[in-house]
């Protein structure tokens, strides 16, 4: 069990992406400040920090994509659910 | 990859995704249009230079030229391709029992021994499951019996068939019933009932006896011999049907490719041809159930599977040239999507996937899952994909469940960073259950997904062959026969 502190480049990763990534990585505990300071606690904490940045990159891609595509994505899912429920568009 | 919108504005090309293949590029758009284009043609398209008349005509027809778009045609294609978005669940998988007398190396059904107690679906559960199945607004209802070995729970199977045929008449819906069986418990009486009730028969056939029996150990006898015996029986019944009051469908078989199969593509295909089976389905192992547990023994890399797939497909095409009638099912389904803008009912290759909105899996104990893979994960002790229970859930509960919505959101290709810009997006799909099992998240990560690598490879192989005139003619003939 050890601790590691470092700063994440918040021009590359948003705080939201870092937080989402921290929820996914269950092998370490993370404290993330709004300025991007990250404190990692757990076995091989530096590895935890690297994993966090990796996963944050993945999450950042998804956030960026959602901001661009969420309209069409939501439309497709809504249509699939409404049709399965047997509801017509007009009743939506 | 995707061409950037500002580039499209400059060149007059409508937004498209592209991928480099041997000899050129595949380009595709959201309406499902595609072109296989040479490097020179691709370069001209991207730079907005003058195109040859034939290329311009192809690009115009497929919807790639923004100043010459036929919106009605493009929308009609899109709608046909995505017809499943308008219908609701049609496929209902009934896991009649977990009992099975086989010990297949790659089993993903959670089968138990033949003598296990309390692993059969009761009639009360089955009746409620049929009622739920008929609650779907889909006019075409399919019931597929799976297991374990579904014939091990024969009395309930019979009752379901009779009850669902009654429901069919009352509802006016179309009903298609299928049985997936290892045939080891088949007899003349059961076969007669199945035929008279227009039940389509599907079995597993992994190739010649030695290979089949290695993949599918059966302690009470020779699995291959029994499978072959009943394929021949149902084939004969199909071929000889005349003046009957019911239709007899041609039997079909499923191949699961294990490591032992990899070097035997010819022998496997020859076995299918010998039995008169006109379709073979090269299915890779799913990293679920025993297959995941014994991956070191029976698994393989995506590249190894793709080598098998390529060799198999090329061998099938060579047989077709000699007049032998056989096709490969994955390729046939993809071709149908690519050229006919059809949805062939491959629920894993939809956007979003078929979880609950295309299929429901009813487990023997009444629990209901988004799909059979989700049901298997439930058997492993994780009910992430459970959407309800026949005893207490209404049909609307199933569709509105968080598991259903989670699957639909995560399998939406517009929300998948790698997929939304992939040239194969119009015809592909993501499986949240496989992602969850292999990558511990229903979202998955396509950059490192073996499933993605396999489908990407299959598309590459297919488009590589479609770029060759003779091969393309043969492949297209597979879907022409379906029309």
Interface residues (C-beta under 8 A of the other chain):
Chain A: X24 X58 X61 X62 X65 X66 X69 X70 X72 X73 X76 X77 X79 X80 X81 X83 X84 X85 X86
Chain B: X84 X85 X86 X87 X88 X89 X136 X137 X351 X352 X356 X357 X396 X399 X400 X404 X405 X408 X409 X412 X414 X415 X416 X417 X420 X441 X443 X445
